[in-house]
Amino acid sequence: MPRLPSASCIGGQASKVLLKPASGHKLSLCVIKDKKESDLGFGSDNHSGVHPNVLKAMEKVNSGHVSAYGADPMTLQVVEQFKSIFGPQAQPHLVLTGTGANVLSIKTVCQSYQGIIATDIAHMNSDECGAPEYFTGSKILTVPHVQGKLTPESIKVHLNGSKDQHWVQPKLISVTQSTEFGTVYTQDELKALRKVADEHDLYIHMDGARISNAAVSLGCDLRALTTDCGIDILSFGGTKNGLMMGEAVIILNPEIGEGFAWFRKQAMQLSSKMRYVAAQFDALLHDDLWRHNAINANSMAKYLGDEAAKLPGVELLFEVQANEVFARVPQIVIDELATPWKFYVWDPDHSLVRWVTSWDTEKSEIDEFISSMKNCLR
């Protein structure tokens, strides 16, 4: 399949979506009353609101004076929580944005003459405005994706062993979990990439903006998809899974990361009032809230995909494995539902759309959307 262009939001404007909670959810959820027509949509899990447990955690630390720049008790507590999940060797660092996490991960292991092997649709290649190259000097070496993924065979084009000084030298393999097409790398697939990395003296980075969704999809814990598969450095996502803002870089290889603290400051990703970022992760990691949120998002995506596939002219491009649905739909669906629902058109030439569900998506919203699709397909 040819490479598809980056998503463009219908109408040129991203929607602001605050969705209702899923019915039957075990944890406290935020009920958004008086939902307006403009609130509808499956544009992105970035559109959803903040989980109330996260807001409560931020409010809880909003008193008194504590040390800044990560020396506060809450941040130190969250560091230990991450170590309990990923292993005692893990070096967790909180940052503000996903782009910042990816850039800092590259900077930690790559010199400017070294490159990052990633798919042609990798977020860091197509959706970060050149930030990795700009801030690190390292070139992204792309290969065509296979259902959104890298494979050991696909990356060999950049592993010819040349030490010619005119050539960018590969140093880092970057995988996105779950992928930009909502597919999920299995543990065996990650271990196969690790084997190639070992043969060629490469590190592996995981862009885990949706790693929670991937872990739920595979029925495993976070360590099983990272430390146990030989991932060297992880961008751990929070914003797409119920946080207000905040990501984390988890250095899993104890042999790297010596200069990270200075790189983070230079990259303007060191928050002075770090306790507010840490408090969000404290809530997300407590009692596996990350898992509960991802379970809802994934199950709603599966339901959406199953129901949409029953409609005439709708074809799912990939099996729904996480919380993204890619479908080829009749053009009338795009034309008539663009304004009220504001989903993304991934490939306008082929009427390919992306629908994303969130921690607070509920079945009734999907039923309403499917009903709207049925009406315009009559």
VENFENSUL-V889835 format. One record per residue. N is the residue number from 1. RES is the residue in three letters. SS is DSSP state (@ for helix, = for strand, . for the rest). D_CENTER is the distance of its C-alpha to the mean C-alpha in whole Angstrom. Layout:
n:N res:RES ss:SS d_center:D_CENTER
n:N res:RES ss:SS d_center:D_CENTER
This chain:
n:1 res:MET ss:. d_center:23
n:2 res:PRO ss:. d_center:23
n:3 res:ARG ss:. d_center:20
n:4 res:LEU ss:. d_center:19
n:5 res:PRO ss:. d_center:18
n:6 res:SER ss:. d_center:16
n:7 res:ALA ss:. d_center:15
n:8 res:SER ss:= d_center:18
n:9 res:CYS ss:= d_center:18
n:10 res:ILE ss:@ d_center:22
n:11 res:GLY ss:@ d_center:24
n:12 res:GLY ss:@ d_center:22
n:13 res:GLN ss:. d_center:21
n:14 res:ALA ss:. d_center:18
n:15 res:SER ss:. d_center:19
n:16 res:LYS ss:. d_center:19
n:17 res:VAL ss:. d_center:18
n:18 res:LEU ss:. d_center:19
n:19 res:LEU ss:. d_center:19
n:20 res:LYS ss:. d_center:21
n:21 res:PRO ss:. d_center:21
n:22 res:ALA ss:. d_center:21
n:23 res:SER ss:. d_center:24
n:24 res:GLY ss:. d_center:25
n:25 res:HIS ss:. d_center:22
n:26 res:LYS ss:. d_center:24
n:27 res:LEU ss:. d_center:22
n:28 res:SER ss:. d_center:23
n:29 res:LEU ss:. d_center:22
n:30 res:CYS ss:. d_center:22
n:31 res:VAL ss:. d_center:25
n:32 res:ILE ss:. d_center:25
n:33 res:LYS ss:. d_center:28
n:34 res:ASP ss:. d_center:30
n:35 res:LYS ss:. d_center:27
n:36 res:LYS ss:. d_center:28
n:37 res:GLU ss:@ d_center:27
n:38 res:SER ss:@ d_center:25
n:39 res:ASP ss:@ d_center:22
n:40 res:LEU ss:. d_center:22
n:41 res:GLY ss:. d_center:19
n:42 res:PHE ss:. d_center:16
n:43 res:GLY ss:. d_center:14
n:44 res:SER ss:. d_center:11
n:45 res:ASP ss:. d_center:9
n:46 res:ASN ss:. d_center:10
n:47 res:HIS ss:. d_center:13
n:48 res:SER ss:. d_center:14
n:49 res:GLY ss:. d_center:16
n:50 res:VAL ss:. d_center:16
n:51 res:HIS ss:. d_center:17
n:52 res:PRO ss:@ d_center:21
n:53 res:ASN ss:@ d_center:21
n:54 res:VAL ss:@ d_center:18
n:55 res:LEU ss:@ d_center:21
n:56 res:LYS ss:@ d_center:24
n:57 res:ALA ss:@ d_center:23
n:58 res:MET ss:@ d_center:22
n:59 res:GLU ss:@ d_center:26
n:60 res:LYS ss:@ d_center:27
n:61 res:VAL ss:. d_center:27
n:62 res:ASN ss:. d_center:28
n:63 res:SER ss:. d_center:32
n:64 res:GLY ss:. d_center:34
n:65 res:HIS ss:. d_center:33
n:66 res:VAL ss:. d_center:31
n:67 res:SER ss:. d_center:30
n:68 res:ALA ss:. d_center:28
n:69 res:TYR ss:. d_center:25
n:70 res:GLY ss:. d_center:24
n:71 res:ALA ss:. d_center:27
n:72 res:ASP ss:. d_center:27
n:73 res:PRO ss:@ d_center:28
n:74 res:MET ss:@ d_center:24
n:75 res:THR ss:@ d_center:22
n:76 res:LEU ss:@ d_center:24
n:77 res:GLN ss:@ d_center:24
n:78 res:VAL ss:@ d_center:20
n:79 res:VAL ss:@ d_center:21
n:80 res:GLU ss:@ d_center:23
n:81 res:GLN ss:@ d_center:20
n:82 res:PHE ss:@ d_center:18
n:83 res:LYS ss:@ d_center:21
n:84 res:SER ss:@ d_center:22
n:85 res:ILE ss:@ d_center:19
n:86 res:PHE ss:@ d_center:18
n:87 res:GLY ss:. d_center:22
n:88 res:PRO ss:. d_center:24
n:89 res:GLN ss:. d_center:24
n:90 res:ALA ss:. d_center:20
n:91 res:GLN ss:= d_center:20
n:92 res:PRO ss:= d_center:17
n:93 res:HIS ss:= d_center:17
n:94 res:LEU ss:= d_center:16
n:95 res:VAL ss:= d_center:15
n:96 res:LEU ss:. d_center:14
n:97 res:THR ss:. d_center:11
n:98 res:GLY ss:@ d_center:8
n:99 res:THR ss:@ d_center:11
n:100 res:GLY ss:@ d_center:13
n:101 res:ALA ss:@ d_center:11
n:102 res:ASN ss:@ d_center:11
n:103 res:VAL ss:@ d_center:14
n:104 res:LEU ss:@ d_center:16
n:105 res:SER ss:@ d_center:15
n:106 res:ILE ss:@ d_center:17
n:107 res:LYS ss:@ d_center:19
n:108 res:THR ss:@ d_center:20
n:109 res:VAL ss:@ d_center:21
n:110 res:CYS ss:. d_center:22
n:111 res:GLN ss:. d_center:25
n:112 res:SER ss:. d_center:25
n:113 res:TYR ss:. d_center:27
n:114 res:GLN ss:= d_center:25
n:115 res:GLY ss:= d_center:22
n:116 res:ILE ss:= d_center:18
n:117 res:ILE ss:= d_center:18
n:118 res:ALA ss:= d_center:15
n:119 res:THR ss:= d_center:15
n:120 res:ASP ss:. d_center:16
n:121 res:ILE ss:. d_center:13
n:122 res:ALA ss:. d_center:11
n:123 res:HIS ss:@ d_center:9
n:124 res:MET ss:@ d_center:11
n:125 res:ASN ss:@ d_center:14
n:126 res:SER ss:@ d_center:14
n:127 res:ASP ss:. d_center:12
n:128 res:GLU ss:. d_center:13
n:129 res:CYS ss:. d_center:17
n:130 res:GLY ss:. d_center:18
n:131 res:ALA ss:@ d_center:17
n:132 res:PRO ss:@ d_center:17
n:133 res:GLU ss:@ d_center:20
n:134 res:TYR ss:@ d_center:21
n:135 res:PHE ss:@ d_center:21
n:136 res:THR ss:@ d_center:21
n:137 res:GLY ss:. d_center:24
n:138 res:SER ss:. d_center:22
n:139 res:LYS ss:= d_center:22
n:140 res:ILE ss:= d_center:19
n:141 res:LEU ss:= d_center:20
n:142 res:THR ss:= d_center:19
n:143 res:VAL ss:= d_center:20
n:144 res:PRO ss:. d_center:20
n:145 res:HIS ss:. d_center:17
n:146 res:VAL ss:= d_center:18
n:147 res:GLN ss:. d_center:16
n:148 res:GLY ss:. d_center:13
n:149 res:LYS ss:= d_center:14
n:150 res:LEU ss:. d_center:16
n:151 res:THR ss:. d_center:19
n:152 res:PRO ss:. d_center:22
n:153 res:GLU ss:. d_center:25
n:154 res:SER ss:@ d_center:22
n:155 res:ILE ss:@ d_center:22
n:156 res:LYS ss:@ d_center:26
n:157 res:VAL ss:@ d_center:27
n:158 res:HIS ss:@ d_center:25
n:159 res:LEU ss:. d_center:27
n:160 res:ASN ss:. d_center:31
n:161 res:GLY ss:. d_center:32
n:162 res:SER ss:. d_center:33
n:163 res:LYS ss:. d_center:34
n:164 res:ASP ss:. d_center:35
n:165 res:GLN ss:. d_center:35
n:166 res:HIS ss:. d_center:34
n:167 res:TRP ss:. d_center:31
n:168 res:VAL ss:. d_center:27
n:169 res:GLN ss:= d_center:27
n:170 res:PRO ss:= d_center:24
n:171 res:LYS ss:= d_center:22
n:172 res:LEU ss:= d_center:19
n:173 res:ILE ss:= d_center:17
n:174 res:SER ss:= d_center:13
n:175 res:VAL ss:= d_center:11
n:176 res:THR ss:= d_center:7
n:177 res:GLN ss:. d_center:7
n:178 res:SER ss:. d_center:7
n:179 res:THR ss:. d_center:8
n:180 res:GLU ss:. d_center:8
n:181 res:PHE ss:. d_center:11
n:182 res:GLY ss:. d_center:10
n:183 res:THR ss:. d_center:12
n:184 res:VAL ss:. d_center:12
n:185 res:TYR ss:. d_center:13
n:186 res:THR ss:. d_center:16
n:187 res:GLN ss:@ d_center:18
n:188 res:ASP ss:@ d_center:20
n:189 res:GLU ss:@ d_center:18
n:190 res:LEU ss:@ d_center:17
n:191 res:LYS ss:@ d_center:20
n:192 res:ALA ss:@ d_center:22
n:193 res:LEU ss:@ d_center:20
n:194 res:ARG ss:@ d_center:21
n:195 res:LYS ss:@ d_center:24
n:196 res:VAL ss:@ d_center:24
n:197 res:ALA ss:@ d_center:23
n:198 res:ASP ss:@ d_center:26
n:199 res:GLU ss:@ d_center:28
n:200 res:HIS ss:. d_center:27
n:201 res:ASP ss:. d_center:26
n:202 res:LEU ss:. d_center:23
n:203 res:TYR ss:= d_center:20
n:204 res:ILE ss:= d_center:16
n:205 res:HIS ss:= d_center:13
n:206 res:MET ss:= d_center:10
n:207 res:ASP ss:= d_center:7
n:208 res:GLY ss:= d_center:5
n:209 res:ALA ss:. d_center:2
n:210 res:ARG ss:. d_center:3
n:211 res:ILE ss:@ d_center:6
n:212 res:SER ss:@ d_center:9
n:213 res:ASN ss:@ d_center:9
n:214 res:ALA ss:@ d_center:9
n:215 res:ALA ss:@ d_center:12
n:216 res:VAL ss:@ d_center:14
n:217 res:SER ss:@ d_center:14
n:218 res:LEU ss:@ d_center:16
n:219 res:GLY ss:. d_center:18
n:220 res:CYS ss:. d_center:17
n:221 res:ASP ss:. d_center:16
n:222 res:LEU ss:. d_center:14
n:223 res:ARG ss:@ d_center:16
n:224 res:ALA ss:@ d_center:17
n:225 res:LEU ss:@ d_center:14
n:226 res:THR ss:. d_center:14
n:227 res:THR ss:@ d_center:18
n:228 res:ASP ss:@ d_center:20
n:229 res:CYS ss:@ d_center:18
n:230 res:GLY ss:. d_center:19
n:231 res:ILE ss:. d_center:16
n:232 res:ASP ss:. d_center:17
n:233 res:ILE ss:= d_center:15
n:234 res:LEU ss:= d_center:11
n:235 res:SER ss:= d_center:9
n:236 res:PHE ss:= d_center:8
n:237 res:GLY ss:. d_center:6
n:238 res:GLY ss:. d_center:8
n:239 res:THR ss:@ d_center:9
n:240 res:LYS ss:@ d_center:7
n:241 res:ASN ss:@ d_center:9
n:242 res:GLY ss:. d_center:12
n:243 res:LEU ss:. d_center:13
n:244 res:MET ss:. d_center:14
n:245 res:MET ss:. d_center:13
n:246 res:GLY ss:. d_center:12
n:247 res:GLU ss:= d_center:10
n:248 res:ALA ss:= d_center:12
n:249 res:VAL ss:= d_center:13
n:250 res:ILE ss:= d_center:14
n:251 res:ILE ss:= d_center:17
n:252 res:LEU ss:. d_center:18
n:253 res:ASN ss:. d_center:21
n:254 res:PRO ss:. d_center:24
n:255 res:GLU ss:. d_center:26
n:256 res:ILE ss:. d_center:23
n:257 res:GLY ss:. d_center:22
n:258 res:GLU ss:. d_center:26
n:259 res:GLY ss:. d_center:25
n:260 res:PHE ss:@ d_center:22
n:261 res:ALA ss:@ d_center:23
n:262 res:TRP ss:@ d_center:25
n:263 res:PHE ss:@ d_center:22
n:264 res:ARG ss:@ d_center:20
n:265 res:LYS ss:@ d_center:23
n:266 res:GLN ss:@ d_center:24
n:267 res:ALA ss:. d_center:20
n:268 res:MET ss:. d_center:21
n:269 res:GLN ss:. d_center:18
n:270 res:LEU ss:. d_center:21
n:271 res:SER ss:. d_center:21
n:272 res:SER ss:. d_center:25
n:273 res:LYS ss:. d_center:24
n:274 res:MET ss:@ d_center:22
n:275 res:ARG ss:@ d_center:23
n:276 res:TYR ss:@ d_center:21
n:277 res:VAL ss:@ d_center:18
n:278 res:ALA ss:@ d_center:19
n:279 res:ALA ss:@ d_center:20
n:280 res:GLN ss:@ d_center:17
n:281 res:PHE ss:@ d_center:15
n:282 res:ASP ss:@ d_center:19
n:283 res:ALA ss:@ d_center:19
n:284 res:LEU ss:@ d_center:15
n:285 res:LEU ss:@ d_center:16
n:286 res:HIS ss:@ d_center:20
n:287 res:ASP ss:@ d_center:21
n:288 res:ASP ss:@ d_center:18
n:289 res:LEU ss:@ d_center:16
n:290 res:TRP ss:@ d_center:13
n:291 res:ARG ss:@ d_center:14
n:292 res:HIS ss:@ d_center:16
n:293 res:ASN ss:@ d_center:14
n:294 res:ALA ss:@ d_center:12
n:295 res:ILE ss:@ d_center:15
n:296 res:ASN ss:@ d_center:16
n:297 res:ALA ss:@ d_center:13
n:298 res:ASN ss:@ d_center:13
n:299 res:SER ss:@ d_center:17
n:300 res:MET ss:@ d_center:17
n:301 res:ALA ss:@ d_center:15
n:302 res:LYS ss:@ d_center:18
n:303 res:TYR ss:@ d_center:21
n:304 res:LEU ss:@ d_center:20
n:305 res:GLY ss:@ d_center:20
n:306 res:ASP ss:@ d_center:23
n:307 res:GLU ss:@ d_center:25
n:308 res:ALA ss:@ d_center:24
n:309 res:ALA ss:@ d_center:25
n:310 res:LYS ss:. d_center:28
n:311 res:LEU ss:. d_center:29
n:312 res:PRO ss:. d_center:31
n:313 res:GLY ss:. d_center:30
n:314 res:VAL ss:. d_center:26
n:315 res:GLU ss:= d_center:24
n:316 res:LEU ss:= d_center:21
n:317 res:LEU ss:. d_center:20
n:318 res:PHE ss:. d_center:18
n:319 res:GLU ss:. d_center:18
n:320 res:VAL ss:. d_center:16
n:321 res:GLN ss:. d_center:14
n:322 res:ALA ss:. d_center:11
n:323 res:ASN ss:. d_center:10
n:324 res:GLU ss:= d_center:11
n:325 res:VAL ss:= d_center:15
n:326 res:PHE ss:= d_center:16
n:327 res:ALA ss:= d_center:20
n:328 res:ARG ss:= d_center:23
n:329 res:VAL ss:. d_center:25
n:330 res:PRO ss:. d_center:28
n:331 res:GLN ss:@ d_center:29
n:332 res:ILE ss:@ d_center:30
n:333 res:VAL ss:@ d_center:27
n:334 res:ILE ss:@ d_center:25
n:335 res:ASP ss:@ d_center:29
n:336 res:GLU ss:@ d_center:29
n:337 res:LEU ss:@ d_center:26
n:338 res:ALA ss:@ d_center:24
n:339 res:THR ss:@ d_center:26
n:340 res:PRO ss:@ d_center:26
n:341 res:TRP ss:@ d_center:22
n:342 res:LYS ss:. d_center:20
n:343 res:PHE ss:. d_center:18
n:344 res:TYR ss:= d_center:17
n:345 res:VAL ss:= d_center:19
n:346 res:TRP ss:= d_center:17
n:347 res:ASP ss:= d_center:21
n:348 res:PRO ss:@ d_center:24
n:349 res:ASP ss:@ d_center:26
n:350 res:HIS ss:@ d_center:25
n:351 res:SER ss:. d_center:24
n:352 res:LEU ss:= d_center:21
n:353 res:VAL ss:= d_center:18
n:354 res:ARG ss:= d_center:15
n:355 res:TRP ss:= d_center:15
n:356 res:VAL ss:= d_center:12
n:357 res:THR ss:. d_center:13
n:358 res:SER ss:. d_center:12
n:359 res:TRP ss:. d_center:13
n:360 res:ASP ss:. d_center:17
n:361 res:THR ss:. d_center:17
n:362 res:GLU ss:. d_center:21
n:363 res:LYS ss:@ d_center:23
n:364 res:SER ss:@ d_center:25
n:365 res:GLU ss:@ d_center:23
n:366 res:ILE ss:@ d_center:22
n:367 res:ASP ss:@ d_center:26
n:368 res:GLU ss:@ d_center:27
n:369 res:PHE ss:@ d_center:24
n:370 res:ILE ss:@ d_center:26
n:371 res:SER ss:@ d_center:29
n:372 res:SER ss:@ d_center:29
n:373 res:MET ss:@ d_center:28
n:374 res:LYS ss:@ d_center:31
n:375 res:ASN ss:@ d_center:33
n:376 res:CYS ss:@ d_center:32
n:377 res:LEU ss:@ d_center:33
n:378 res:ARG ss:. d_center:36
